[in-house]
Amino acid sequence: MTAFRLLKTICTILALTLIPTSLAQAAEDNPFKDTQITAKAVGDHVYMLRGRGGNIGLSIGEDGTLIIDDQYAPLSARILAAIDELGGGKPKLILNTHHHGDHTGGNANFGKDGTIIAHENVRLRLLQDESSSSAALPLVTFSDRVKVHFNDDDIELIHLPHGHTDGDAVVWFSKANVLHTGDLFFRASFPYIDVASGGSIEGMRNNIAQILEWLPTDANIIPGHGTLATKKELEAYLEMLNYSVDYFGKAIQAGTSLEQLLEQGVDKKYASWGAAFINEERWIRIVHASLTQ
């Protein structure tokens, strides 16, 4: 065998062994490779889409398509395909409940053809991210609340300050009787509170209590994370927040250290709430950071 043929044989062997391995590794490193977008009807012309990241609210009707949050950029094509199956098209309006990437990552794609609306602090936070393109930024911002008349519904974006972040907004479909809470509400699990971005557990508790005062009993609730909920689940969530503020707040005032709180843990009633994104230890750390900031 000549030196050239030997070299060619070695290269072929390497191609058959190394390339498939690298492709397999790339597939393993892709967190979205198996993500499927599923849809659930939750009200007149309103749907909830689930995939990877925050839940998406969707309205389809004569005026076109409106979405609330848009998960991650690599999922945009799959989100559009799910919308197409429901009879919708490219969203004309994109409403952001807050600035986190699992809710706004698709802005760069959807913002090219639609108008993004969000609280003014969402735009400010996204501007701080050097990787954000101009298409990803909210074109319309508000400070307190704004109403959108779309698909024969009065859709209101209501700012609730210092809860999950300092730019949170819930979205209320008055005719469809559907509320999208963004990450102010994680169903049956401990939530993430972004203290560095103005989040506060006491503020979140107050915001949820305020929502419960006016929310109709039969309303459907699209949480930031988790399955479709009702007012009953939101009330249970408020109970958990009240417990966390009261119990850990009193302990901190009595001089209990963070290490002691971690050793004590949470009430057994809420042990299962730490099975999701925020486990028990991380929740205690978040509560402590919020109450002592």
C-alpha positions in Angstrom: 0.0 0.0 0.0 1.4 3.4 -1.0 1.8 6.2 1.5 -1.0 8.1 -0.2 -3.4 5.2 -0.1 -2.5 4.6 3.5 -3.2 8.2 4.4 -6.5 8.1 2.5 -7.5 5.0 4.4 -6.7 6.6 7.7 -8.7 9.7 6.8 -11.7 7.5 5.9 -11.6 5.6 9.2 -11.4 8.9 11.1 -14.4 10.3 9.1 -16.4 7.2 10.0 -15.6 7.3 13.7 -15.0 10.9 14.8 -17.7 12.7 12.8 -20.7 10.6 14.1 -19.3 11.0 17.6 -19.1 14.8 17.3 -22.6 14.9 15.7 -24.0 12.8 18.6 -22.3 15.1 21.1 -23.8 18.2 19.3 -27.2 16.6 19.5 -26.7 15.9 23.3 -25.7 19.6 23.8 -28.8 20.9 22.1 -31.4 21.3 24.8 -34.2 21.9 22.3 -33.7 18.9 20.1 -36.7 17.0 21.6 -38.9 19.9 22.5 -42.4 19.8 21.1 -44.9 22.6 21.2 -48.3 21.5 22.5 -51.5 23.6 22.4 -54.5 23.6 24.7 -57.7 25.7 24.2 -58.4 27.7 27.3 -61.1 30.1 26.2 -62.9 31.7 23.3 -60.1 32.1 20.6 -57.4 31.8 23.3 -54.9 29.0 23.7 -51.9 28.0 25.9 -48.8 26.7 24.2 -46.2 24.8 26.1 -42.7 23.8 25.0 -39.5 24.7 26.8 -39.5 27.9 28.9 -42.4 30.1 29.9 -45.9 29.2 28.8 -47.2 31.1 25.8 -50.6 32.7 25.5 -52.2 32.8 22.0 -55.1 34.6 20.5 -56.3 33.8 16.9 -59.2 35.6 15.2 -60.3 38.0 12.5 -57.7 40.6 13.5 -54.9 38.1 13.2 -52.6 36.4 15.8 -51.4 37.7 19.1 -49.0 35.9 21.4 -47.9 36.4 25.0 -44.2 35.6 25.5 -42.3 33.6 23.0 -39.9 31.2 24.8 -36.4 30.7 23.2 -35.3 31.8 19.7 -34.4 28.2 18.5 -38.1 27.3 19.0 -39.6 30.1 16.9 -40.2 27.9 13.8 -41.9 25.2 15.9 -44.0 27.8 17.6 -45.1 29.2 14.3 -45.9 25.7 13.1 -48.1 25.1 16.1 -49.9 28.4 15.5 -50.4 27.5 11.8 -52.0 24.2 12.8 -54.5 26.2 14.8 -55.3 28.4 11.9 -53.2 31.4 12.8 -50.3 33.2 11.2 -47.3 35.3 12.1 -48.1 37.2 15.2 -49.1 40.9 14.7 -48.7 41.6 18.4 -46.2 40.1 20.9 -46.9 40.9 24.6 -44.0 40.3 27.0 -44.8 39.6 30.7 -41.2 40.4 31.8 -37.7 40.4 30.4 -36.3 36.9 31.1 -34.9 35.0 28.1 -37.2 32.0 28.4 -40.1 34.4 27.8 -38.5 36.9 25.4 -35.9 34.8 23.5 -38.1 34.6 20.4 -38.5 38.4 20.3 -35.7 38.8 17.8 -37.6 36.5 15.4 -41.2 37.6 16.0 -40.3 41.3 16.4 -39.4 41.4 12.7 -43.0 41.1 11.6 -44.9 42.1 14.7 -45.1 44.8 17.3 -43.8 44.0 20.8 -45.5 45.6 23.8 -44.2 45.4 27.3 -43.7 47.4 30.5 -41.0 50.1 30.1 -38.6 48.3 32.5 -38.7 45.3 30.2 -37.2 47.4 27.4 -34.6 48.9 29.8 -33.6 45.4 30.9 -33.3 44.1 27.3 -31.3 47.2 26.4 -28.7 46.2 29.0 -28.2 42.9 27.1 -25.7 43.7 24.4 -26.8 40.6 22.4 -30.3 42.0 22.0 -31.1 43.1 18.5 -33.4 46.1 17.7 -36.1 43.7 16.6 -36.1 42.1 20.0 -37.0 45.3 21.8 -40.5 46.4 22.7 -41.7 49.0 20.3 -44.6 50.1 22.6 -44.1 50.4 26.4 -46.3 51.5 29.3 -45.9 52.4 32.9 -49.1 51.2 34.6 -51.5 49.5 32.2 -52.5 49.5 28.6 -55.5 48.0 26.8 -55.4 46.3 23.4 -58.6 45.7 21.4 -58.0 42.6 19.4 -60.0 39.6 18.1 -63.2 40.9 19.6 -61.7 41.0 23.1 -60.5 43.7 25.4 -57.0 42.6 26.4 -55.4 44.5 29.3 -51.8 44.5 30.3 -51.5 45.4 34.0 -48.2 46.2 35.6 -47.7 44.7 39.1 -44.4 46.0 40.6 -41.6 44.3 42.4 -42.8 40.7 42.3 -40.9 38.3 40.0 -39.0 41.3 38.6 -39.6 45.1 38.5 -41.2 44.8 35.0 -44.0 42.2 35.5 -47.3 42.5 33.7 -50.3 40.2 33.8 -52.5 39.9 30.7 -56.3 39.8 31.2 -58.7 38.7 28.4 -61.9 40.2 29.7 -64.3 38.4 27.3 -62.5 35.1 27.1 -62.1 35.1 30.9 -58.4 34.1 30.8 -55.5 35.5 32.7 -51.8 35.1 31.8 -49.7 35.7 34.9 -46.2 35.5 33.6 -43.8 34.3 36.2 -45.7 35.9 39.1 -47.3 32.4 39.3 -45.6 29.0 39.1 -48.3 26.4 39.5 -47.7 24.1 42.6 -44.0 24.8 42.7 -41.6 27.3 44.3 -41.1 30.3 42.0 -37.9 32.0 40.9 -37.7 35.6 42.3 -35.1 37.8 40.5 -34.0 39.9 43.5 -31.3 41.5 41.4 -33.9 42.7 38.9 -36.1 44.3 41.6 -38.0 41.1 42.5 -39.5 40.7 46.0 -41.3 37.8 47.7 -43.4 40.4 49.7 -44.2 42.2 46.5 -45.1 38.9 44.8 -47.4 38.0 47.7 -49.1 41.4 47.6 -49.5 41.1 43.8 -51.1 37.7 44.0 -53.5 38.9 46.7 -54.5 41.8 44.6 -55.2 39.6 41.6 -57.4 37.3 43.7 -59.5 40.2 44.8 -60.8 40.9 41.3 -60.3 37.6 39.4 -63.6 35.8 38.6 -64.0 32.4 40.2 -64.4 30.6 36.9 -61.4 32.2 35.1 -58.8 30.1 33.5 -55.2 30.9 34.4 -52.1 30.5 32.2 -49.2 30.4 34.7 -45.7 31.3 33.8 -44.8 27.7 34.4 -46.9 24.6 34.9 -50.2 23.4 33.7 -53.4 25.3 33.2 -54.8 26.5 36.5 -57.8 28.0 38.2 -58.4 30.4 41.0 -58.2 27.5 43.5 -54.5 26.8 42.6 -53.7 30.5 42.8 -55.2 30.6 46.3 -53.0 27.7 47.3 -50.0 29.5 45.8 -50.8 32.6 47.9 -50.9 30.4 51.0 -47.4 29.2 50.3 -46.2 32.7 49.8 -47.8 33.8 53.1 -46.2 30.9 54.9 -42.8 31.7 53.4 -42.9 35.4 54.3 -44.3 34.9 57.8 -42.3 31.8 58.9 -38.9 32.8 57.5 -39.4 36.5 58.3 -40.0 35.8 62.0 -37.1 33.4 62.1 -34.8 36.0 60.5 -35.9 38.6 62.9 -35.2 36.2 65.8 -31.6 35.9 64.6 -31.8 32.5 62.8 -29.0 32.2 60.3 -29.4 31.1 56.7 -27.6 27.9 57.5 -30.0 27.1 60.3 -33.0 27.9 58.0 -31.6 25.5 55.4 -31.2 22.8 58.1 -34.8 23.3 59.2 -36.2 23.3 55.7 -39.8 24.1 54.7 -43.0 22.7 56.1 -43.7 19.2 55.0 -46.9 20.5 53.4 -44.7 22.1 50.7 -42.1 19.5 50.3 -43.4 18.5 46.8 -43.2 22.1 45.7 -39.4 21.8 45.4 -39.5 19.1 42.8 -39.5 21.6 39.9 -37.0 24.3 38.8 -36.5 25.8 42.2 -35.8 23.1 44.8 -36.3 23.6 48.6 -32.7 24.8 49.3 -32.8 27.3 46.5 -36.2 28.6 47.6 -35.0 29.2 51.1 -32.0 31.1 49.8 -34.2 33.2 47.5 -36.6 34.0 50.4 -33.7 34.9 52.7 -32.1 37.1 50.1 -35.4 38.9 49.4 -36.3 39.4 53.1 -32.8 40.7 54.0 -32.0 42.8 51.0 
